[in-house]
Amino acid sequence: MLGENHGLVYDFPEFKDKISELKSSDANFNAQAKEYHSLDHEIRGLENNNVPTDDLTFMQLKTRRAQLKDEIYKVLTK
């Protein structure tokens, strides 16, 4: 769905406390969460504002967001 918020606490509400804890205690997790948030914000901005973007660039952004989400999920479920 276009413009949908994929913030970590929306996609992983059951891990809300763990996300908060890891952001403050794990520098690598915090960096991944920041990059994920930045990508999600950029993607939603492009979608919501109908900004002309070539398909390759848009797919690269979405692919990287998906990769980060998978990496973050692995950490959350350890």
Z-matrix of the N, CA and C atoms (Angstrom, degrees):
N
C 1 1.446
C 2 1.531 1 108.35
N 3 1.298 2 116.53 1 132.79
C 4 1.455 3 121.27 2 -178.31
C 5 1.521 4 111.60 3 -67.84
N 6 1.319 5 116.03 4 137.10
C 7 1.450 6 121.81 5 174.77
C 8 1.512 7 114.65 6 76.72
N 9 1.310 8 118.14 7 5.40
C 10 1.457 9 121.50 8 -178.46
C 11 1.529 10 110.17 9 -70.57
N 12 1.331 11 115.90 10 136.48
C 13 1.457 12 121.50 11 179.02
C 14 1.528 13 109.05 12 -76.34
N 15 1.320 14 116.15 13 119.92
C 16 1.455 15 121.78 14 178.22
C 17 1.525 16 110.74 15 -109.74
N 18 1.325 17 116.39 16 30.82
C 19 1.462 18 119.62 17 176.19
C 20 1.516 19 110.33 18 -55.66
N 21 1.307 20 116.28 19 149.69
C 22 1.461 21 120.77 20 -175.43
C 23 1.526 22 112.73 21 -56.94
N 24 1.321 23 117.71 22 -41.70
C 25 1.466 24 119.47 23 -178.55
C 26 1.531 25 111.88 24 -71.63
N 27 1.326 26 118.24 25 -20.61
C 28 1.465 27 121.16 26 174.80
C 29 1.527 28 110.86 27 -80.37
N 30 1.316 29 116.28 28 -40.28
C 31 1.461 30 120.26 29 -178.71
C 32 1.522 31 113.11 30 -81.88
N 33 1.320 32 116.58 31 -26.55
C 34 1.467 33 121.57 32 -179.96
C 35 1.529 34 111.08 33 -129.00
N 36 1.335 35 118.50 34 60.00
C 37 1.467 36 120.03 35 -176.00
C 38 1.531 37 113.11 36 -60.85
N 39 1.325 38 117.01 37 -27.97
C 40 1.462 39 120.66 38 179.82
C 41 1.529 40 112.27 39 -70.11
N 42 1.332 41 117.11 40 -13.91
C 43 1.462 42 122.05 41 -179.89
C 44 1.529 43 112.45 42 -110.80
N 45 1.310 44 117.12 43 16.62
C 46 1.469 45 121.30 44 -175.77
C 47 1.533 46 112.11 45 -52.24
N 48 1.324 47 117.58 46 -49.03
C 49 1.464 48 120.97 47 -179.17
C 50 1.524 49 111.82 48 -66.85
N 51 1.329 50 116.11 49 -40.52
C 52 1.465 51 119.86 50 179.97
C 53 1.533 52 110.72 51 -66.64
N 54 1.319 53 117.41 52 -38.04
C 55 1.469 54 121.33 53 177.29
C 56 1.524 55 109.52 54 -60.04
N 57 1.313 56 116.13 55 -47.88
C 58 1.462 57 120.96 56 179.92
C 59 1.527 58 111.29 57 -61.48
N 60 1.317 59 115.85 58 -43.97
C 61 1.464 60 121.04 59 179.63
C 62 1.531 61 111.34 60 -62.54
N 63 1.321 62 116.65 61 -46.72
C 64 1.463 63 120.63 62 -177.85
C 65 1.527 64 112.42 63 -68.39
N 66 1.316 65 117.12 64 -32.73
C 67 1.466 66 119.42 65 177.16
C 68 1.523 67 111.02 66 -61.16
N 69 1.323 68 116.59 67 -34.07
C 70 1.465 69 119.02 68 -178.13
C 71 1.529 70 113.45 69 -91.82
N 72 1.342 71 117.32 70 -18.65
C 73 1.463 72 118.81 71 -175.47
C 74 1.521 73 115.13 72 -110.92
N 75 1.316 74 117.84 73 -14.15
C 76 1.462 75 121.75 74 -175.31
C 77 1.534 76 109.08 75 -127.98
N 78 1.319 77 115.81 76 106.49
C 79 1.472 78 120.75 77 -175.89
C 80 1.526 79 112.14 78 -60.91
N 81 1.335 80 118.00 79 -38.52
C 82 1.461 81 120.89 80 179.56
C 83 1.524 82 110.65 81 -66.40
N 84 1.328 83 116.96 82 -44.68
C 85 1.460 84 120.60 83 178.04
C 86 1.524 85 110.26 84 -61.53
N 87 1.307 86 116.66 85 -43.65
C 88 1.463 87 121.49 86 179.45
C 89 1.534 88 110.64 87 -59.49
N 90 1.327 89 116.94 88 -43.60
C 91 1.471 90 120.73 89 179.48
C 92 1.537 91 110.05 90 -64.18
N 93 1.326 92 116.70 91 -42.01
C 94 1.467 93 119.79 92 178.78
C 95 1.529 94 110.56 93 -64.72
N 96 1.320 95 116.96 94 -42.48
C 97 1.467 96 121.13 95 179.97
C 98 1.524 97 110.72 96 -63.76
N 99 1.326 98 117.11 97 -39.96
C 100 1.473 99 120.14 98 178.25
C 101 1.525 100 111.04 99 -65.44
N 102 1.329 101 117.02 100 -44.12
C 103 1.465 102 119.91 101 178.59
C 104 1.527 103 109.98 102 -63.11
N 105 1.343 104 116.70 103 -42.53
C 106 1.460 105 120.82 104 179.03
C 107 1.527 106 110.41 105 -60.08
N 108 1.333 107 116.29 106 -47.25
C 109 1.459 108 120.99 107 -179.95
C 110 1.536 109 110.70 108 -60.41
N 111 1.317 110 116.31 109 -43.66
C 112 1.458 111 121.27 110 -179.74
C 113 1.531 112 111.19 111 -61.92
N 114 1.327 113 116.62 112 -45.36
C 115 1.465 114 120.91 113 178.59
C 116 1.521 115 110.86 114 -64.11
N 117 1.320 116 116.97 115 -43.86
C 118 1.459 117 120.29 116 -179.94
C 119 1.523 118 110.59 117 -61.37
N 120 1.317 119 116.07 118 -42.86
C 121 1.467 120 121.27 119 178.66
C 122 1.536 121 110.49 120 -62.45
N 123 1.318 122 116.29 121 -44.05
C 124 1.468 123 120.47 122 179.98
C 125 1.528 124 111.33 123 -64.32
N 126 1.317 125 116.94 124 -44.60
C 127 1.465 126 121.35 125 -179.24
C 128 1.526 127 110.39 126 -63.51
N 129 1.332 128 117.04 127 -46.20
C 130 1.463 129 119.90 128 178.96
C 131 1.525 130 111.33 129 -62.64
N 132 1.328 131 117.03 130 -38.41
C 133 1.458 132 120.52 131 178.01
C 134 1.517 133 111.56 132 -62.25
N 135 1.316 134 116.42 133 -43.31
C 136 1.462 135 120.44 134 178.07
C 137 1.524 136 110.93 135 -63.30
N 138 1.335 137 116.34 136 -43.43
C 139 1.461 138 120.49 137 -178.86
C 140 1.528 139 112.07 138 -68.07
N 141 1.309 140 116.36 139 -47.58
C 142 1.473 141 120.88 140 -175.14
C 143 1.522 142 113.45 141 -70.03
N 144 1.316 143 116.70 142 -29.38
C 145 1.458 144 120.46 143 -176.88
C 146 1.517 145 113.07 144 -102.31
N 147 1.334 146 116.20 145 6.96
C 148 1.467 147 121.40 146 179.79
C 149 1.528 148 111.98 147 49.27
N 150 1.327 149 115.37 148 44.44
C 151 1.459 150 120.86 149 179.02
C 152 1.529 151 108.40 150 -73.89
N 153 1.320 152 117.83 151 126.54
C 154 1.467 153 119.82 152 178.50
C 155 1.530 154 110.37 153 -63.16
N 156 1.312 155 115.36 154 121.43
C 157 1.462 156 122.14 155 -178.83
C 158 1.516 157 107.54 156 -140.42
N 159 1.311 158 116.48 157 136.14
C 160 1.459 159 117.54 158 178.80
C 161 1.531 160 109.85 159 -69.29
N 162 1.315 161 115.44 160 151.64
C 163 1.461 162 121.70 161 -174.77
C 164 1.523 163 112.39 162 -59.14
N 165 1.318 164 117.97 163 -39.70
C 166 1.456 165 121.09 164 -178.11
C 167 1.523 166 110.84 165 -62.04
N 168 1.307 167 117.20 166 -47.56
C 169 1.465 168 121.01 167 179.41
C 170 1.520 169 110.63 168 -61.19
N 171 1.325 170 116.53 169 -46.04
C 172 1.458 171 121.02 170 -178.57
C 173 1.534 172 110.82 171 -62.09
N 174 1.318 173 116.74 172 -43.18
C 175 1.461 174 120.47 173 179.71
C 176 1.525 175 111.42 174 -67.79
N 177 1.322 176 117.73 175 -34.64
C 178 1.470 177 120.35 176 177.08
C 179 1.525 178 110.23 177 -64.26
N 180 1.326 179 117.42 178 -42.09
C 181 1.461 180 121.07 179 178.00
C 182 1.528 181 110.49 180 -62.35
N 183 1.318 182 116.89 181 -46.42
C 184 1.457 183 120.57 182 -178.27
C 185 1.533 184 112.03 183 -68.20
N 186 1.322 185 116.53 184 -35.50
C 187 1.458 186 120.32 185 178.25
C 188 1.521 187 110.54 186 -66.33
N 189 1.321 188 116.65 187 -44.35
C 190 1.472 189 119.55 188 179.16
C 191 1.529 190 110.27 189 -63.66
N 192 1.331 191 117.37 190 -39.78
C 193 1.462 192 120.08 191 178.44
C 194 1.530 193 109.91 192 -61.83
N 195 1.322 194 117.02 193 -41.78
C 196 1.470 195 120.85 194 179.08
C 197 1.523 196 111.46 195 -65.21
N 198 1.334 197 116.88 196 -40.21
C 199 1.468 198 120.44 197 177.58
C 200 1.524 199 110.72 198 -61.46
N 201 1.324 200 115.99 199 -46.43
C 202 1.461 201 119.99 200 179.10
C 203 1.519 202 111.11 201 -62.36
N 204 1.314 203 116.67 202 -41.21
C 205 1.461 204 120.60 203 179.88
C 206 1.528 205 110.28 204 -60.58
N 207 1.333 206 117.18 205 -42.53
C 208 1.468 207 121.09 206 177.19
C 209 1.521 208 111.38 207 -62.25
N 210 1.331 209 117.35 208 -44.46
C 211 1.460 210 121.48 209 179.59
C 212 1.531 211 110.89 210 -63.45
N 213 1.318 212 116.07 211 -43.08
C 214 1.465 213 120.91 212 179.58
C 215 1.525 214 109.79 213 -64.59
N 216 1.310 215 117.67 214 -42.72
C 217 1.463 216 120.98 215 -179.87
C 218 1.523 217 110.73 216 -61.29
N 219 1.320 218 117.57 217 -40.83
C 220 1.467 219 121.22 218 178.17
C 221 1.517 220 110.58 219 -59.20
N 222 1.315 221 117.31 220 -42.36
C 223 1.468 222 120.97 221 178.69
C 224 1.528 223 109.89 222 -65.70
N 225 1.302 224 117.09 223 -43.05
C 226 1.468 225 121.41 224 -177.67
C 227 1.525 226 112.52 225 -65.19
N 228 1.313 227 117.12 226 -30.22
C 229 1.465 228 120.46 227 -175.68
C 230 1.529 229 113.08 228 -98.85
N 231 1.305 230 118.42 229 6.29
C 232 1.470 231 121.14 230 177.45
C 233 1.503 232 109.76 231 -63.31
